[in-house]
Amino acid sequence: MASTNQSTSSEFAVAEKSSGVYASQALLRWSLVIVFLWFGGMKFTGYEAHGIAPFIANSPIMSWLHAVFGIQGASDVIGTLELSTAVALAAGAFVPVLSALGAAMSVMTYLITLTFFITTPGVAEATAGGFPAISALPGQFLLKDLVLLAASLSLLVTSLPNLFSKAR
């Protein structure tokens, strides 16, 4: 039984306990922690709840949240998930499996928010000829999530080095 636990925990890694190029992944982790703490905390304000309402309302993945919880309640649910992601990412600096969990939660967050790029009206800027020209809001606002997704994927891959090295 001890060998099973040892095998499972050795399949995960923590950037803060690494050296070389993997050590720089700690910068991504702590940057993502700050983003999730800040964005997650803001979700509990009316300002943010109403600011994200159009994204949620137009999303086939998330629109049910408004029907079940209302505008503020939906924002509170999202805020709770974002704060949970921040906690998992931060704890992942010390517990390898939480590094992978937090990174996976972050990946899912940005995969979902990037779907807003397709479902939210006003992303393409009509006065500039339409797509690929995008509006400042919401287009450019959403496009930054592509970089956050890349950071999340990078952290996830380095959290699972032994799992990916077996596939090679």
N, C-alpha and C positions, 0 to 999 in steps of 0.2 A: 504494500500500500504506500509506503514511503517513496518508493521509486516512481509511482504514478504521480504523486504530488510534486515530486522534484522535476519530473519530465514536463508536467503542465506548466509550472512556474518558469521553467527555463525557456519556454516558447515565447515569453514576453520579455520586453526590455524597457528600460527607463533611460531617457536621454541624459538626465543629470548624473547617472552612474556610468556613462559611456565616455569614450575618448574619441578624438579625431572628429570626423565630419558629423557623427551622430550627436556629439555634445552640443553642437549648434542648434539642434532640434529643441533644446530647452528654451531658446528664445521664442520659438513658435508657440510652445506650450504656454508660456507666461503671457505672451501677447494675446493668445486666444482666451486665457483666463480673464484678462482685463476686459476684453470685448464682451464676453458672456456676462461678467458681473455688471458691467455698465448697461448693456442692452437689456439684460434680464431685470435689473432693478428698475429701469425706466418703464418697463411694461406695466408696472403697478400704478402708473400715473394716468390720469385721464387724457393728458396731452398725447402720450404715446399710444394709448388704446385707440384713440380716434385717428391718429396718424397711420397706424397699420391696418385699420378697418377696411380700406379699399383693397388691400392685398389679400386679406382673408376672405372678404366677400366674393372676390372674383376667382378664388382658388378652388378647383374641384377637390383638392386634397384636404383643405382646411375650412371650407365654408360652413361645414356642420358645426364648428365651434361657436359661431354666432347664434345659431338656432338653439343650441343646448345651453350656452352660458351667457349669452348677450355679449355686447361689445367689450365691456370692462372685464367680464368673467373670462372671455376668450383670451384677452391680453394677459390676464393673471395666470391662466394655464400655461401659456407660452413663456411667460416670465419665470414661472416655477421650473419649467423644463430647461430654460437657459441657465438659470442659477444652478440647477442640478448638474448641468454640463460643466459649468465652471468648477464646481466642487469635485466632480470626477476627474477633470483635467488636473486640478491642483493636487489632489490626492495621488494621482498617477505619477507624480514626481517621486513618490515613496513606495507605492504599491504597483508593481508592473502591470497586473491585469487591469487596474483602473486607468492606467495610461492608455491602453487599447480601448477600453470602454468609453472614456471621455473623448478620445479622438473619433471613435465611431459615431458617438452622439453628435459631435461637431460636424462630421461629414454629412450625416442625415439632415441636420439643420440647414446646411448650405445647399444640399441637393434640392430640398423643398423650396427654399427661398429663390433659387434660380428658376424654378418653374413659374414663379410670379412674372418673370421676364416675358413669358409667353401668354399668361392669362390676364395680366393687368392692362387695362386700356391706358393708352398714352405713352407706352414705352417707345414706340417708333415716333420720330418727330416729323409730322406731316409737312411743316413749313420748310424743312430741309430735304424734302424728297422722300420721306418715309424710310423704312428700314433699308440699309444698315445704319442710317442716321438715327441716333437715340436721343431722347429728351434728357435734360439734366435730372428732372424728377418726373417719373420714377426710374427712367432708363439707366442713367449713370449711377444712381443710388443703388440699383440692384446689381449692376455689372461688377461692383467691387466684391461681391460675394464669390465671384470666380476665384479671386486671389485667396480669400478666406477658405474656400473649398480646397484649393491646392495646398495651403498650409496644413489643413486638417488631414488631408490624405497623406502628406509627407510624414506627419507625426504618427498617423496610424500605421503606415508601412514600417517605420523605424521602431514602433512598439511591438511589432510582430516579426522580428528578423528571422527567427528560426523557422517560422511557418512559411515565409516566402523563400528561404534558402532551400527548403525541401522540394519546392516546386521546380527549381532550376535543374 
